[in-house]
């Protein structure tokens, strides 16, 4: 059979020329006439051979005429289904009507018809049956040939709806496809033990036998419809994921298009619509929806400045701002190559939006002031920051200069040049910080918030808004790309601690919430986002390994490396002393925080920045901890400073 397949494979991958299909259809019409004549329905015994030939020519001519205008032959027969049956029926009915009209006209002119009405009906009916049989035979032979096609992966289609049947049908009919459906797996019908749909066996999910079923059917791929991915978040799916079979999703847009089974498109893109399951689909919560109307109203036709524009968050904010039709987008960053790539992307996707690449370090006062003076932005979104916890724990003075001084420079210029709104992108690590990075973001929060209340008393208009959120999926340096790389390398996948948990949201979700919070803010608020339930990093690693078609701890190991410097097991979005109030978006809340006096804050911030510039790490960290008492180092060399402070406090208490 393989030799036969190899011989016929070139034919199976090409479509038959349309003229051949037309010729076959006309030969079928001739055969129909002959069969009807043989039954004497045309009264052959009473008419001459010339009249018989004339009748044949008229019938063939009518069918040829109708076929030419209806294009009934111009479809790929092996991919056609009900639509082609309807076209064939239409061809025959129209031909019958034309033949009847011709016969009536001839009878009116000559006084006698060319052939009997019953004979016409029998010819057309016979032609319809033979044409249908022709098409079904071609389709059947093609599918039989495809059944032996080598190189296709055996796939199990999973779902609770008819979508799985449609997907299976499309995969079966695909030319040069990658997958052959061998089973349909359902979760919802308890009465199903074994049945068939379109000759594909249907199985009821049984966690105790799923391994055996996958092995017996030699399944190498499991395919979900994108509407049924919620199943993967349920506990019943764990045995399915642990089979070591690669899991894909059929990433369709809208409802299943049944026309895809019959149109002249070869169904060539069905396998290409099979994508890896997006890990954000497995967060166990509904996607976050924001008020785009409010954002568009505030950003439309305005000048927007975004610092850190080339980072994961900054670049997505640039895209969303451009989508809202900003007049001009000022992209501030010091990374040359990423800036070049961002400008090329924006020019391709949003050619009508003016995107200005402005190379600058946010700590460079003169360069940043030139930007404010030149462009006069209405809204500034400050996303520039160093964010990697272990790296900043090793380089604490650099973290202070970039995250604190940079925020101070941009915030001061925003007030000086009358910016309407300043939105600072912060992090959940600023709450009860255990590392230098979180402490720097908390210092920036305190400074900008105190500056708002101070500037308001001075009659300034700038409104300062802070947004806090947790980890974003797929950002530079996040666990998702790291895990993907480790899985691609064959493992092991490394986690710092099996009990560590994190809040996650997608980059677009985080950025849309930042924009909405910035637009609704009246000044001085710290907005926090409802990120759903925290995710255990170990569970995330297990799911990613399983979705890639491997078995955790068997095919790919998971290794604990220990907490990194400054890292803690869980992140918080609120300080212990803080509470929240609701907003019009239930996913966005306002944190009620202590207000700081700018006149008391500025000297401390200036002192910390000067110590950082001088490289006096110990004194700098000591000053930060005294100013932000909730900052307690964890798994860090700076824990000694916490002990030093405790000893000083105890000594002062003893002295009293």
C-alpha positions in Angstrom: 0.0 0.0 0.0 2.9 2.4 0.7 4.2 1.8 -2.8 0.8 2.6 -4.2 0.6 5.7 -2.1 4.0 6.9 -3.3 3.0 6.4 -6.9 -0.3 8.2 -6.5 0.9 10.9 -4.0 1.7 13.5 -6.8 -1.8 13.0 -8.1 -3.4 13.4 -4.7 -1.6 16.7 -4.1 -2.8 18.2 -7.4 -6.3 19.1 -8.5 -7.7 17.6 -11.7 -8.0 20.2 -14.6 -11.5 21.6 -14.8 -12.0 20.7 -18.4 -11.6 17.0 -17.6 -14.4 17.2 -15.0 -16.6 18.9 -17.6 -15.9 16.2 -20.2 -16.7 13.5 -17.6 -20.0 15.2 -16.8 -21.0 15.4 -20.5 -20.1 11.7 -21.0 -22.4 11.0 -18.0 -25.2 12.9 -19.8 -24.6 10.9 -23.0 -24.6 7.7 -20.9 -27.9 8.8 -19.3 -29.5 9.3 -22.6 -28.3 5.9 -23.8 -29.7 4.2 -20.7 -33.0 5.9 -21.1 -33.1 5.0 -24.8 -32.3 1.4 -24.0 -35.4 1.3 -21.8 -37.4 2.7 -24.8 -38.5 5.7 -22.8 -37.6 7.8 -25.9 -39.7 5.5 -28.1 -36.6 4.6 -30.0 -38.4 2.1 -32.2 -40.7 4.9 -33.7 -38.0 7.5 -34.4 -35.0 7.6 -36.8 -31.4 7.4 -35.8 -31.0 11.0 -36.9 -33.7 12.1 -34.4 -32.0 10.1 -31.7 -28.7 11.8 -32.4 -30.4 15.1 -32.5 -32.0 14.5 -29.1 -28.6 13.5 -27.6 -27.0 16.6 -29.0 -29.8 18.9 -27.6 -29.6 17.3 -24.2 -25.8 17.5 -24.0 -25.8 21.0 -25.4 -28.2 22.2 -22.7 -26.2 20.5 -19.9 -23.0 22.0 -21.4 -24.6 25.5 -21.6 -25.9 25.4 -18.0 -22.6 23.9 -16.7 -20.6 26.6 -18.3 -22.6 29.4 -16.7 -23.1 27.7 -13.3 -19.4 26.5 -13.1 -20.6 23.3 -11.5 -17.4 21.6 -12.7 -15.0 24.3 -11.2 -14.7 22.9 -7.7 -12.3 20.4 -6.0 -14.5 17.3 -5.9 -12.5 15.5 -3.2 -13.2 18.4 -0.8 -16.8 19.0 -1.7 -19.8 18.0 0.5 -23.4 19.2 0.7 -22.7 22.4 -1.2 -21.5 20.4 -4.2 -24.6 18.1 -4.1 -26.7 21.3 -4.2 -24.8 22.6 -7.2 -25.3 19.3 -9.1 -29.0 19.3 -8.2 -29.2 22.9 -9.4 -27.5 22.0 -12.7 -29.9 19.2 -13.4 -33.1 21.1 -12.4 -32.1 24.1 -14.6 -31.2 21.8 -17.5 -34.6 20.0 -17.1 -36.4 23.3 -17.2 -34.5 24.5 -20.3 -35.2 21.1 -22.1 -38.9 21.4 -21.2 -39.1 24.9 -22.6 -37.3 23.8 -25.8 -39.7 20.9 -26.2 -42.7 23.1 -25.7 -41.4 25.6 -28.3 -40.7 22.9 -30.8 -44.2 21.4 -30.3 -45.8 24.8 -30.8 -43.7 25.4 -34.0 -43.8 21.9 -35.6 -46.8 20.4 -34.0 -44.9 17.5 -32.4 -42.3 17.4 -29.6 -38.7 16.2 -30.1 -39.0 13.8 -27.2 -41.5 12.9 -24.4 -41.6 14.7 -21.1 -41.1 11.5 -19.2 -38.0 10.7 -21.2 -36.6 14.2 -20.4 -37.2 13.7 -16.7 -35.6 10.2 -16.7 -32.5 11.5 -18.5 -32.0 14.3 -16.0 -32.7 12.1 -13.0 -30.2 9.5 -14.3 -27.6 12.2 -15.0 -28.0 13.5 -11.4 -27.6 10.1 -9.9 -24.5 9.3 -11.9 -22.9 12.7 -11.3 -23.5 12.4 -7.6 -22.0 8.9 -7.7 -19.0 10.2 -9.6 -18.3 12.8 -7.1 -18.8 10.6 -4.1 -16.6 7.9 -5.6 -13.8 10.4 -6.2 -14.2 11.7 -2.6 -14.2 8.2 -1.2 -11.1 7.0 -3.1 -9.3 10.2 -2.1 -10.0 9.7 1.6 -9.0 6.1 1.3 -5.7 7.2 -0.2 -5.3 9.8 2.5 -5.8 7.2 5.2 -2.5 5.6 4.2 -0.7 8.9 3.8 2.5 8.8 5.8 3.9 11.6 8.0 0.6 12.6 9.6 0.4 12.7 13.4 -2.5 10.9 15.0 -4.6 13.4 16.8 -7.3 13.2 19.5 -9.8 16.0 19.3 -11.1 17.1 22.7 -14.2 19.1 23.4 -17.8 19.2 24.6 -19.4 20.5 21.4 -19.9 19.8 17.7 -16.8 22.0 17.1 -14.6 19.0 17.6 -16.5 17.1 14.9 -16.0 20.0 12.5 -12.3 20.2 13.3 -12.0 16.5 12.7 -13.7 16.8 9.3 -11.5 19.6 8.2 -8.4 17.8 9.2 -9.5 14.7 7.3 -10.2 16.7 4.1 -7.0 18.8 4.2 -4.5 18.3 1.4 -1.0 17.6 2.7 -2.2 17.9 6.2 -0.2 17.3 9.4 -2.9 15.5 11.5 -5.2 12.5 11.2 -8.0 12.5 13.7 -8.3 9.0 15.3 -10.6 9.8 18.2 -13.0 12.3 19.7 -12.8 12.8 23.5 -15.8 14.2 25.4 -16.1 15.2 29.0 -19.8 15.9 29.4 -22.0 13.0 28.3 -21.8 10.4 31.0 -23.8 7.9 28.8 -21.1 7.7 26.2 -18.8 4.7 26.5 -18.0 4.3 22.8 -19.8 5.6 19.7 -18.9 7.0 16.3 -19.3 10.4 14.6 -18.5 10.5 10.9 -16.6 7.2 11.3 -14.4 8.6 14.1 -14.7 6.8 17.5 -16.0 8.9 20.4 -14.7 8.2 23.9 -15.9 9.3 27.3 -13.0 10.8 29.3 -11.9 8.4 32.1 -8.9 9.5 34.1 -8.0 5.9 35.0 -7.8 4.7 31.4 -6.7 7.8 29.4 -3.0 6.7 29.4 -4.0 3.3 28.0 -6.3 4.9 25.4 -3.6 7.3 24.2 -1.1 4.4 23.9 -3.5 2.1 22.1 -4.4 4.7 19.5 -0.8 5.9 19.2 -2.0 9.4 19.7 0.9 12.0 19.4 -1.2 15.2 19.5 -4.2 16.4 21.5 -6.2 19.2 19.9 -8.6 21.5 21.8 -11.0 23.9 20.2 -10.2 27.5 21.5 -13.7 27.7 23.0 -13.1 24.6 25.2 -9.7 25.5 26.7 -11.4 26.1 30.1 -11.3 22.3 30.5 -7.5 22.5 30.9 -8.0 24.6 34.0 -10.0 21.9 35.7 -8.6 19.1 37.8 -10.1 16.4 35.6 -7.7 17.5 32.8 -4.6 16.7 34.9 -4.4 13.1 33.8 -4.8 14.2 30.2 -1.9 16.6 30.5 0.2 14.0 32.2 0.0 11.6 29.2 3.1 13.2 27.7 1.3 14.1 24.5 1.7 17.5 22.9 -1.4 19.7 23.4 -2.5 22.2 20.7 -5.5 24.5 20.2 -7.4 25.2 17.0 -7.1 28.9 17.0 -10.2 29.8 15.0 -11.7 33.3 14.7 -15.5 33.3 15.2 -17.6 30.2 14.6 -16.5 27.3 12.6 -16.9 28.0 8.9 -18.6 25.1 7.2 -17.9 26.6 3.8 -14.3 25.8 4.5 -15.1 22.2 3.7 -16.3 23.0 0.1 -14.6 26.2 -1.1 -11.8 26.1 -3.6 -9.1 26.8 -1.1 -7.6 23.4 -0.5 -8.2 23.8 3.2 -4.5 24.5 3.2 -4.4 26.5 6.4 -6.2 24.2 8.8 -3.1 22.6 10.2 -1.5 26.0 10.4 -4.3 27.2 12.7 -3.1 24.6 15.2 -1.2 26.7 17.8 0.4 25.9 21.1 -2.0 26.6 24.0 -1.3 30.1 25.3 -0.3 29.9 28.9 -2.5 33.0 29.6 -5.5 30.9 28.8 -4.6 28.8 31.8 -4.7 31.5 34.4 -8.0 30.3 35.7 -9.8 33.6 35.3 -11.7 35.5 32.6 -9.7 38.0 30.5 -9.7 41.6 31.9 -11.8 44.0 29.9 -11.2 47.7 30.2 -13.1 50.9 29.2 -11.5 51.7 25.9 -14.0 54.5 25.3 -12.6 56.5 28.3 -9.0 55.9 27.1 -9.7 56.9 23.6 -11.4 60.1 24.7 -8.4 61.1 26.8 -5.7 60.1 24.3 -7.3 61.0 20.9 -5.3 63.7 19.1 -3.0 64.4 22.1 0.7 64.3 22.6 1.7 61.4 24.8 5.2 60.7 26.2 6.2 57.2 27.2 9.5 56.5 29.0 10.9 53.1 28.8 9.1 52.8 25.5 11.1 49.9 24.3 10.5 47.6 27.2 7.8 44.9 27.4 5.3 47.2 29.1 6.4 50.5 27.4 6.2 49.1 23.9 2.7 47.7 24.4 1.6 51.0 25.8 3.0 52.7 22.7 0.8 50.3 20.6 -2.3 50.9 22.5 -1.8 54.7 22.5 -1.3 54.6 18.8 -4.5 52.5 18.5 -6.3 55.3 20.3 -5.2 57.8 17.6 -2.9 59.9 19.6 -1.6 62.9 17.7 2.1 62.2 18.5 3.7 59.5 20.5 7.1 60.4 22.1 9.1 57.2 22.7 11.8 57.8 25.3 14.4 55.1 25.8 18.2 54.6 25.7 18.2 51.2 23.9 19.1 51.9 20.3 18.3 48.5 18.5 14.9 48.0 20.3 14.0 51.6 19.5 14.8 51.0 15.8 12.6 47.8 15.8 9.8 49.6 17.6 9.8 52.5 15.1 9.7 50.0 12.1 6.8 48.2 13.7 4.8 51.3 14.3 5.5 52.6 10.9 4.1 49.4 9.4 1.1 49.0 11.7 0.2 52.7 12.3 1.5 54.8 9.4 -0.9 57.6 10.2 0.5 58.1 13.7 3.5 60.3 14.3 5.9 58.2 16.4 9.0 60.1 17.6 12.0 58.1 18.8 13.8 60.1 21.4 17.0 58.5 22.6 17.6 59.5 26.2 18.4 58.3 29.7 15.7 59.5 32.1 18.4 60.5 34.6 19.8 63.0 32.1 18.1 66.2 33.2 19.2 68.4 30.2 18.2 65.8 27.6 14.9 65.1 29.2 14.1 68.8 29.6 14.7 69.3 25.9 12.1 66.7 25.2 9.5 68.3 27.4 10.3 71.7 25.9 10.1 70.5 22.3 7.0 68.3 22.5 4.9 69.6 25.4 3.2 66.3 26.2 -0.2 66.3 27.7 0.2 62.8 29.4 3.4 61.2 30.5 3.5 57.5 31.2 6.7 56.7 33.2 7.5 53.0 32.6 11.3 53.3 32.5 12.9 51.3 35.3 15.2 48.5 36.2 13.0 45.6 37.2 15.0 42.4 37.7 15.2 41.7 41.5 18.4 39.6 41.7 20.3 42.0 39.4 19.3 45.1 41.4 20.2 43.3 44.6 23.7 43.0 43.2 23.8 46.6 41.8 21.7 48.6 44.4 23.2 52.0 43.7 22.4 51.7 40.0 18.8 50.8 40.9 18.5 53.9 43.0 19.9 56.2 40.3 17.7 54.8 37.6 14.5 54.1 39.4 14.4 56.9 42.0 16.4 59.7 40.4 14.9 58.9 36.9 11.4 59.1 38.3 12.2 62.3 40.2 13.6 64.0 37.0 10.6 63.1 34.9 8.1 64.0 37.6 9.7 67.4 38.3 9.8 68.2 34.6 6.1 67.2 34.3 5.2 69.8 36.9 7.5 72.5 35.4 6.0 72.1 31.9 2.4 71.7 32.9 1.8 68.1 32.0 -1.8 67.3 32.6 -1.2 63.7 33.9 1.8 61.8 35.0 1.2 58.0 35.3 3.8 56.0 37.1 4.1 52.3 36.5 4.9 50.6 39.8 4.9 47.0 41.0 3.5 44.8 43.7 7.1 44.4 44.9 6.8 47.9 46.3 4.4 46.6 49.0 6.4 45.5 52.1 9.5 45.3 49.9 12.1 42.6 50.6 14.5 43.7 47.9 16.2 46.8 46.6 14.1 46.9 43.4 10.9 46.9 45.3 12.2 49.6 47.7 13.2 51.9 44.8 9.7 51.7 43.4 8.2 52.5 46.8 10.5 55.5 47.1 9.4 56.6 43.6 5.7 56.2 44.7 6.2 58.3 47.8 8.1 61.0 46.0 5.6 61.4 43.1 2.6 61.3 45.5 4.0 63.9 47.8 5.0 66.1 44.8 1.3 66.0 43.7 -0.1 67.4 46.9 2.7 69.9 47.2 2.3 71.1 43.6 -1.4 71.4 44.0 -0.9 73.8 46.8 1.4 75.8 44.5 -1.4 76.1 41.9 0.1 73.6 39.5 -2.2 71.4 37.3 -0.2 68.1 37.0 -2.0 65.1 38.4 0.1 62.2 39.6 -1.3 58.7 39.4 0.5 55.4 40.4 -0.5 52.0 39.1 0.6 48.7 40.8 0.4 45.2 39.3 2.2 41.9 39.5 4.1 39.9 37.0 3.2 40.0 33.3 3.3 36.9 31.2 5.9 36.9 28.4 7.8 40.0 29.5 11.5 40.2 29.1 13.1 38.0 31.8 9.8 36.5 33.1 9.5 32.8 33.9 7.4 32.0 30.7 10.2 32.5 28.1 12.7 31.0 30.5 10.6 27.9 30.9 10.0 27.6 27.2 13.8 27.8 26.5 14.5 25.2 29.1 11.9 22.8 27.8 13.2 23.3 24.2 16.7 22.4 25.5 15.3 19.2 27.1 15.3 20.5 30.6 15.6 20.6 33.5 13.1 23.4 34.3 14.3 25.4 37.2 12.2 27.0 39.9 13.5 28.8 43.0 11.0 27.2 45.4 8.2 24.8 45.1 5.9 26.9 47.2 6.5 30.3 45.5 3.4 32.0 44.1 2.9 35.0 41.9 0.1 37.1 40.5 0.0 37.1 36.7 -1.7 39.1 33.9 -0.9 39.5 30.2 1.0 42.4 28.9 -2.0 43.9 27.0 -4.2 43.5 30.1 -1.6 45.3 32.3 -1.1 48.1 29.8 -4.8 48.7 29.2 -5.4 48.9 32.9 -2.5 51.4 33.3 -4.1 53.6 30.6 -7.6 53.4 32.1 -6.4 54.1 35.6 -4.4 57.0 34.3 -7.4 58.4 32.5 -9.8 58.1 35.4 -7.4 59.3 38.1 -7.9 62.7 39.7 -4.4 62.8 41.2 -2.6 61.3 44.2 -4.1 57.8 43.9 -2.3 54.5 43.9 -4.3 52.1 41.7 -4.1 48.4 42.2 -5.5 45.8 39.8 -7.5 42.7 40.6 -5.2 40.0 39.1 -7.3 37.0 40.2 -5.9 34.2 42.3 -2.1 33.8 42.5 -0.5 31.1 40.5 2.0 28.6 42.0 5.1 28.7 39.8 5.5 24.9 40.2 2.1 24.3 38.7 2.9 26.7 35.9 6.1 24.7 35.1 4.2 21.4 35.2 1.5 22.7 32.8 4.0 24.1 30.3 6.0 20.8 30.3 2.8 18.8 29.8 1.5 21.1 27.0 4.8 20.7 25.2 4.2 16.9 25.1 6.4 15.8 27.9 5.9 14.2 31.3 7.0 16.3 34.2 9.8 14.7 36.3 10.0 11.8 33.7 10.8 13.3 30.4 11.8 16.7 31.8 12.8 17.2 35.4 11.9 20.1 37.6 14.7 21.3 39.9 14.6 23.7 42.8 17.5 26.2 43.0 16.6 28.1 46.1 15.2 31.6 46.5 17.3 34.3 44.8 18.6 37.4 46.7 15.7 39.6 47.6 13.0 37.2 46.5 10.1 36.2 48.6 7.6 33.4 48.4 4.6 35.6 47.7 3.9 39.1 46.5 1.3 41.6 47.9 -0.6 44.3 46.3 -1.4 46.3 49.5 0.6 47.3 52.5 -0.8 46.0 55.8 -2.0 49.5 56.8 -3.7 50.1 53.5 -7.3 49.5 52.4 -9.0 50.0 49.1 -12.0 51.7 47.6 -13.8 50.6 44.4 -13.9 52.4 41.0 -16.2 52.2 38.0 -14.1 49.2 36.8 -14.3 46.4 39.3 -10.8 45.2 38.2 -9.3 48.5 39.4 -9.2 49.7 43.0 -7.7 52.7 44.8 -5.4 52.0 47.7 -5.8 54.3 50.7 -2.2 55.0 51.7 -0.5 57.3 54.1 0.3 60.8 52.7 3.8 62.1 52.9 4.9 65.7 53.3 7.0 66.8 50.3 9.2 69.0 52.4 10.1 66.0 54.5 10.4 63.6 51.6 12.6 65.6 49.3 15.6 65.9 51.5 15.6 62.2 52.3 15.3 61.3 48.6 18.1 63.7 47.7 20.3 62.2 50.4 19.6 58.6 49.2 20.4 59.6 45.6 23.7 61.3 46.6 24.7 58.2 48.6 24.0 56.1 45.5 26.0 58.3 43.3 29.0 58.1 45.7 28.6 54.3 45.8 28.1 54.2 49.6 25.9 51.2 49.5 25.7 50.5 53.3 24.6 54.0 54.2 22.3 54.2 51.3 20.4 51.0 52.2 20.4 52.1 55.9 18.8 55.4 54.9 16.2 53.6 52.8 15.2 51.2 55.5 14.9 54.0 58.1 12.7 56.0 55.7 10.6 52.9 54.5 10.5 50.8 57.7 8.4 48.1 56.0 11.5 47.4 53.8 12.9 44.1 55.3 15.5 42.3 53.2 15.0 38.6 52.5 17.7 36.1 51.5 20.0 39.1 51.0 23.3 40.4 52.3 21.4 43.5 53.5 19.7 41.5 56.2 22.6 42.5 58.4 21.4 46.1 58.1 18.0 45.0 59.4 19.8 43.5 62.4 21.8 46.7 62.8 18.6 48.8 62.9 17.0 46.4 65.4 20.0 46.6 67.7 19.9 50.4 67.5 16.2 50.5 68.2 16.7 48.1 71.1 19.6 50.2 72.5 17.4 53.3 72.3 14.5 51.5 74.0 16.9 50.3 76.8 18.2 53.9 77.2 14.7 55.1 77.7 
